[in-house]
């Protein structure tokens, strides 16, 4: 039985801790804040409840597998994931209102034909069909296996651009170029908004970013009753069931090294915690770079990503009046010359004080400078009838608040890893240049997002339990 020190109590770190504990290791988690979950937090006021991080889950199979592998009770007995249907309502800048069904390729095609004319659904299905080719080519190396030593293979974009589109040129196309050439018009707007919703800028992202809307359309969008924070609580409780120890309010200053390998952690208060292996589930740029200057195995030899992660500005709205029947859980509002704004209106009694009130979350992907609250409120007004008259109070969460909660510089929210773009959207390998030191969570392979961060748990645990020869689950 080895002693394992885990830095951070985010989703990837806790997924790693649970898997290592069930393998018989003694695991202690050191978390700088007062609670678990990392970016998956909660804000409560006057009986209203809001998720401060992601509001929806994709690829729930990742967490189903975690619960199957770490205990007797499955995910559905510990949390209540439910499919969101419709998947999303889109209010376009020209006033067009399009509601897309959840996890239904044929249903989406039919809706698009009705909204934009015959052939629109076929063009959309063509792009998503080519996205499947990219997904099939990258699913294992980007999600289910440790980062290959010859990661340069993943620097090539696997998306098969449509012949005759003008995109087969020396420079691989960006996602925005694919959207414009292969779809055009409002369909391009929809595709770009879906990609941006994952924190990926379509103007600079490789064409392989089409796997993100493909993943949504194929595996569906899911909500957890009580909010996504309930998923974090379920993972935390599973860790406690497996005898994982948590130390909150315990920031780690550095990783200890002895005889050329990780030997524990040094806490900010000077406490030394010895360990046989260390797992860093936090942003490694601030913690590990002083320890290992230039040696983190980031693709391209850099110790910071060559594509800077974006952040989010979020507005929590407490509304008087009930949620109208048949309201879409998620509405994306498109405005001329402005970023898309996502409005979440869950049909969940746990998020409001009573049936005569409604909790609404409004957010937009942005840079560290954030988005004015008035801009978000104006966009939300298009999705929520009588918004300003119903508004009791609002609470803003800026990129600076995200930085305070997660420790990530600039409030950056890491997006999923993607193939292509010369490898600049890949992340450090889970095993580092220092033996005994591993990386988990959204800042390690295979990147951010609930599903991707959760996958790091399986990868890191596999590397520690089975050794460097671990190649992923089959």
C-alpha positions in Angstrom: 0.0 0.0 0.0 1.5 3.3 -1.2 0.9 6.8 0.3 -0.5 9.1 -2.3 -0.7 12.9 -1.9 -3.3 14.5 -4.2 -3.1 18.3 -4.7 -6.6 19.8 -5.2 -10.1 18.4 -4.8 -11.4 19.1 -8.3 -13.3 16.5 -10.2 -10.3 15.0 -11.9 -8.4 14.9 -8.6 -11.2 13.3 -6.8 -11.8 10.7 -9.5 -8.1 9.8 -9.3 -8.3 9.6 -5.5 -11.3 7.3 -5.5 -9.7 4.9 -8.0 -6.4 4.8 -6.2 -8.1 4.2 -2.8 -10.1 1.3 -4.2 -6.8 -0.2 -5.5 -5.6 -0.3 -1.8 -3.5 2.9 -1.6 -3.7 5.4 1.3 -4.8 8.7 -0.3 -4.8 12.2 1.2 -6.2 15.2 -0.7 -4.8 18.7 0.1 -7.2 21.4 -1.1 -6.5 25.1 -0.9 -10.1 26.2 -0.4 -12.7 25.2 2.1 -14.6 22.7 0.0 -14.4 20.1 -2.8 -15.3 20.3 -6.5 -12.9 22.9 -7.9 -14.8 24.8 -10.6 -17.9 22.8 -9.9 -19.2 25.0 -7.1 -22.5 26.3 -5.8 -23.9 29.7 -5.0 -27.0 30.0 -2.6 -29.0 32.9 -1.5 -32.5 33.4 -0.3 -33.5 29.8 -1.2 -32.1 30.1 -4.8 -29.4 27.7 -5.8 -27.0 28.1 -8.8 -24.1 26.1 -10.2 -21.0 28.3 -10.4 -19.3 26.0 -13.0 -20.7 23.9 -15.8 -24.4 23.5 -15.9 -24.6 20.5 -18.1 -22.8 17.1 -18.4 -21.8 15.4 -21.6 -20.5 11.8 -21.8 -22.0 10.7 -18.5 -20.5 7.2 -19.1 -17.3 8.6 -17.7 -18.8 9.0 -14.3 -20.9 5.8 -14.6 -17.6 3.9 -15.1 -16.1 5.7 -12.1 -18.9 4.6 -9.8 -18.9 1.1 -11.1 -15.2 0.7 -10.6 -15.1 2.2 -7.1 -18.1 0.8 -5.2 -21.3 -1.1 -5.2 -23.7 1.8 -5.7 -24.0 3.0 -9.3 -24.0 6.7 -10.3 -27.8 6.8 -10.5 -28.1 5.8 -6.8 -25.7 8.6 -5.8 -26.9 11.4 -8.1 -29.8 11.8 -10.5 -28.6 12.5 -14.1 -31.5 13.3 -16.5 -31.4 14.0 -20.2 -32.2 17.6 -21.2 -34.8 17.6 -24.0 -34.7 19.7 -26.1 -31.0 20.0 -26.1 -31.0 23.7 -26.8 -33.1 26.6 -28.1 -31.2 29.0 -30.3 -32.4 32.6 -30.8 -30.5 33.9 -33.8 -29.7 37.6 -34.4 -32.3 37.9 -37.2 -35.1 36.7 -34.8 -35.1 33.0 -36.0 -36.0 30.7 -33.2 -34.7 27.1 -33.6 -35.1 24.4 -31.0 -32.9 21.3 -31.4 -33.9 17.9 -29.9 -31.5 16.0 -27.7 -29.4 13.1 -29.0 -31.3 12.8 -32.3 -29.4 13.2 -35.5 -32.5 12.7 -37.6 -34.6 15.0 -35.4 -32.0 17.8 -35.7 -31.9 17.4 -39.5 -35.7 17.7 -39.7 -35.7 20.8 -37.5 -33.0 22.5 -39.6 -34.8 21.8 -42.8 -38.0 23.3 -41.4 -36.1 26.4 -40.2 -33.7 27.1 -43.1 -35.1 25.2 -46.0 -34.6 21.8 -47.7 -31.0 20.6 -47.7 -30.0 22.4 -44.5 -30.4 19.2 -42.5 -28.4 17.2 -45.0 -25.5 19.7 -44.9 -25.5 19.6 -41.1 -25.5 15.8 -41.1 -22.7 15.7 -43.6 -20.5 17.8 -41.3 -21.4 15.8 -38.2 -20.8 12.6 -40.2 -17.3 13.8 -41.0 -17.0 14.7 -37.3 -17.6 11.1 -36.5 -14.5 10.2 -38.6 -12.5 12.6 -36.5 -14.0 11.2 -33.3 -13.3 7.6 -34.3 -9.7 8.5 -35.1 -9.0 10.4 -31.9 -11.3 9.0 -29.2 -8.8 6.5 -27.8 -5.6 8.6 -27.9 -7.4 11.7 -26.6 -9.7 10.2 -24.0 -8.9 6.7 -23.1 -5.1 6.3 -23.3 -2.1 8.2 -21.8 -0.6 10.7 -24.1 1.5 8.9 -26.7 5.3 9.5 -26.6 5.0 10.3 -30.3 2.2 12.9 -29.6 3.2 14.7 -32.8 0.8 12.3 -34.5 -2.0 14.1 -32.8 -0.7 17.4 -34.1 -2.3 16.6 -37.5 -6.0 17.4 -37.9 -8.1 14.3 -38.5 -11.1 16.2 -39.9 -11.7 15.2 -43.5 -12.6 18.5 -45.1 -15.2 18.3 -47.8 -13.8 18.1 -51.3 -14.8 21.1 -53.3 -15.2 23.3 -50.3 -11.9 25.2 -51.0 -10.5 24.0 -47.7 -8.0 21.4 -48.9 -5.0 23.6 -48.9 -1.6 23.6 -47.3 -2.8 25.1 -44.1 -5.4 23.0 -42.3 -8.7 24.9 -42.0 -10.0 26.3 -38.7 -13.3 25.3 -37.3 -14.7 28.7 -38.4 -13.6 28.1 -41.9 -15.2 24.7 -42.0 -18.4 26.2 -40.7 -18.4 28.9 -43.3 -17.5 26.8 -46.3 -19.3 23.6 -45.5 -22.4 25.1 -43.9 -22.6 28.8 -44.3 -25.2 31.3 -42.9 -27.1 30.4 -39.8 -25.9 26.8 -39.7 -22.3 28.1 -39.4 -23.5 30.3 -36.5 -25.0 27.3 -34.7 -21.9 25.1 -35.2 -19.5 27.9 -34.0 -21.7 28.6 -30.9 -21.6 24.9 -29.9 -17.9 24.9 -30.1 -17.5 28.2 -28.2 -19.7 26.8 -25.5 -16.9 24.3 -24.7 -14.5 27.2 -24.2 -12.9 26.8 -27.7 -12.6 29.8 -30.0 -13.8 28.6 -33.4 -11.6 31.2 -35.2 -8.4 29.6 -34.0 -9.5 26.0 -33.2 -8.7 23.2 -35.6 -11.4 21.7 -37.7 -11.3 18.7 -35.4 -13.3 20.8 -32.9 -16.4 19.5 -34.7 -16.0 16.5 -32.4 -17.5 18.6 -29.6 -20.9 19.2 -31.2 -20.8 15.6 -32.4 -20.3 14.4 -28.9 -23.3 16.5 -27.7 -25.6 15.4 -30.5 -24.6 11.7 -30.2 -24.4 11.2 -26.4 -26.8 13.9 -25.4 -26.8 16.7 -22.8 -27.5 15.8 -19.2 -28.4 17.7 -16.1 -28.1 16.5 -12.5 -31.1 17.1 -10.2 -30.1 19.7 -7.7 -27.4 21.0 -10.0 -24.1 19.7 -11.3 -22.7 20.4 -7.9 -24.6 17.3 -6.8 -22.3 15.2 -9.0 -19.3 16.7 -7.2 -20.9 15.8 -3.9 -21.5 12.2 -5.1 -17.8 11.9 -6.1 -16.6 13.4 -2.8 -18.8 11.0 -0.8 -17.5 8.1 -2.9 -14.0 9.1 -2.0 -14.9 9.2 1.7 -16.5 5.8 1.4 -13.1 4.6 0.1 -11.4 6.1 3.1 -9.8 9.0 1.2 -8.7 11.7 3.7 -9.3 15.4 2.8 -7.4 18.3 4.2 -9.2 21.6 3.4 -7.6 25.0 3.8 -4.3 23.4 3.0 -2.6 25.0 0.0 0.5 23.2 -1.3 3.6 25.3 -1.8 5.7 22.8 -3.7 6.3 19.1 -4.4 9.1 17.5 -2.4 11.8 15.6 -4.2 14.2 13.0 -2.8 16.5 10.7 -4.7 15.3 11.9 -8.0 11.6 11.3 -7.5 8.5 12.9 -5.9 8.5 12.3 -2.1 5.5 14.3 -0.9 4.3 17.9 -0.6 5.2 21.0 1.4 2.2 22.9 2.6 2.0 26.7 2.9 2.1 26.5 6.7 5.4 24.7 6.5 4.0 21.2 7.1 5.8 18.4 5.2 3.6 15.5 4.1 5.6 12.5 3.0 4.3 10.4 0.2 5.3 7.7 -2.3 3.7 9.5 -5.2 2.1 12.9 -5.8 -0.9 13.7 -8.0 -1.3 17.3 -9.0 -5.0 18.0 -9.8 -4.5 21.8 -9.9 -3.1 24.1 -12.6 0.5 22.9 -12.7 1.8 26.1 -14.2 1.9 28.0 -10.9 3.0 25.1 -8.7 5.3 22.9 -10.6 7.2 25.2 -13.0 9.5 26.5 -10.2 10.3 22.9 -9.3 10.8 21.6 -12.8 11.8 24.6 -15.0 11.3 23.6 -18.7 10.8 20.0 -17.9 7.0 19.6 -17.9 6.2 17.4 -20.9 3.9 19.9 -22.6 3.7 19.2 -26.3 6.0 21.4 -28.2 8.4 21.6 -25.3 6.6 24.5 -23.6 5.6 24.7 -19.9 2.4 26.7 -20.7 -0.2 26.0 -23.3 0.4 27.7 -26.6 -3.4 28.4 -26.9 -4.6 30.4 -23.9 -7.7 29.2 -22.2 -10.7 31.4 -22.1 -12.8 32.2 -19.0 -16.5 32.8 -18.3 -18.6 35.6 -16.9 -21.8 34.3 -15.2 -24.9 36.1 -13.9 -27.2 34.5 -11.4 -30.8 35.8 -11.6 -33.4 35.4 -8.9 -36.9 35.9 -10.5 -40.3 36.2 -9.1 -43.0 34.3 -10.9 -43.0 30.6 -11.9 -41.0 29.0 -14.7 -43.5 28.8 -17.7 -44.4 25.3 -18.9 -42.4 23.9 -21.9 -39.5 26.3 -21.2 -36.2 25.1 -22.7 -33.6 24.2 -20.2 -30.9 25.9 -22.3 -31.3 28.8 -24.6 -28.4 30.3 -26.6 -28.9 33.9 -27.6 -27.1 35.2 -30.6 -26.7 39.0 -31.1 -25.1 40.9 -34.0 -21.4 41.4 -33.4 -21.5 40.0 -29.8 -20.6 36.7 -28.2 -23.3 34.0 -27.8 -24.9 34.1 -24.3 -26.3 30.9 -22.7 -29.3 31.0 -20.5 -30.0 28.0 -18.3 -33.5 27.6 -16.8 -33.7 24.2 -15.1 -37.1 22.7 -14.2 -35.8 21.8 -10.7 -37.5 22.6 -7.4 -34.2 22.2 -5.6 -32.9 25.4 -7.3 -35.7 27.8 -6.1 -37.4 28.7 -2.8 -40.9 27.6 -4.2 -42.9 27.2 -7.3 -43.6 30.9 -7.5 -39.9 31.8 -8.2 -37.3 30.8 -10.8 -33.5 30.6 -10.7 -31.8 31.5 -14.0 -28.1 31.3 -14.9 -26.7 33.5 -17.7 -23.1 33.0 -19.0 -20.8 33.8 -21.8 -17.3 32.6 -22.7 -14.8 35.5 -22.6 -11.3 36.6 -22.0 -9.9 37.5 -18.5 -11.4 41.0 -18.9 -14.9 39.6 -18.6 -18.3 40.7 -19.9 -20.4 43.6 -18.6 -23.3 42.3 -16.6 -25.7 44.6 -18.5 -24.7 42.8 -21.8 -25.6 39.5 -20.3 -28.8 40.8 -18.8 -29.9 42.4 -22.2 -29.3 39.1 -24.0 -31.1 37.1 -21.3 -34.1 39.5 -21.8 -34.6 38.0 -25.3 -34.9 34.5 -23.8 -36.9 35.3 -20.6 -40.2 37.2 -21.1 -40.6 40.1 -18.7 -37.1 39.5 -17.2 -36.5 43.0 -15.8 -40.0 43.2 -14.2 -39.5 39.8 -12.6 -35.9 40.4 -11.4 -35.5 40.3 -7.6 -31.7 40.4 -7.5 -28.7 39.5 -9.6 -25.2 38.3 -8.6 -22.3 38.4 -11.0 -19.3 36.0 -11.1 -16.3 37.3 -13.0 -13.1 35.7 -14.3 -11.4 37.1 -11.2 -13.9 35.2 -9.1 -13.2 32.0 -11.0 -9.5 32.6 -10.4 -10.1 33.0 -6.7 -12.1 29.8 -6.5 -9.9 27.6 -8.7 -6.5 29.1 -8.5 -6.2 29.2 -12.3 -4.4 32.3 -13.6 -6.9 34.8 -15.1 -9.8 32.6 -14.2 -8.9 30.4 -17.2 -11.2 27.4 -17.8 -9.3 24.7 -19.7 -11.1 23.4 -22.8 -10.9 19.7 -23.9 -7.9 18.6 -25.8 -8.1 18.5 -29.6 -6.0 17.0 -32.3 -4.5 19.2 -34.9 -3.3 22.9 -34.7 0.3 21.6 -34.5 -0.4 20.2 -31.0 -1.1 23.5 -29.3 -4.4 22.2 -28.0 -2.9 19.2 -26.3 -2.0 19.1 -22.6 0.9 17.7 -20.5 1.1 14.0 -20.2 -0.3 12.5 -17.0 3.2 11.1 -16.1 5.8 13.9 -15.7 9.5 14.1 -16.1 9.9 13.6 -12.3 9.2 10.0 -11.4 6.3 9.6 -8.9 4.7 12.9 -10.0 1.5 12.8 -12.0 -0.9 15.3 -13.4 -4.7 15.0 -13.3 -7.7 17.3 -13.9 -8.5 19.8 -16.6 -4.9 21.0 -16.9 -3.6 17.6 -17.9 -4.2 15.2 -20.8 -7.0 15.0 -22.0 -8.0 18.5 -20.9 -10.9 20.3 -19.4 -14.7 19.7 -19.2 -16.4 17.4 -16.8 -15.9 14.3 -18.9 -12.4 14.9 -19.9 -11.3 15.8 -16.4 -13.0 12.7 -15.1 -11.0 10.6 -17.6 -7.8 11.7 -16.0 -8.7 9.7 -13.0 -8.7 6.5 -14.9 -5.4 7.4 -16.7 -3.5 8.5 -13.6 -4.7 5.6 -11.5 -3.8 3.2 -14.3 -0.3 4.6 -14.6 0.3 4.4 -10.8 -1.2 0.9 -10.3 0.0 -0.8 -13.5 3.1 1.3 -14.2 4.4 3.1 -17.3 3.2 0.2 -19.5 -0.5 1.1 -18.9 -2.2 1.8 -22.2 -5.8 2.5 -21.1 -8.8 0.4 -20.5 -10.1 -1.9 -23.2 
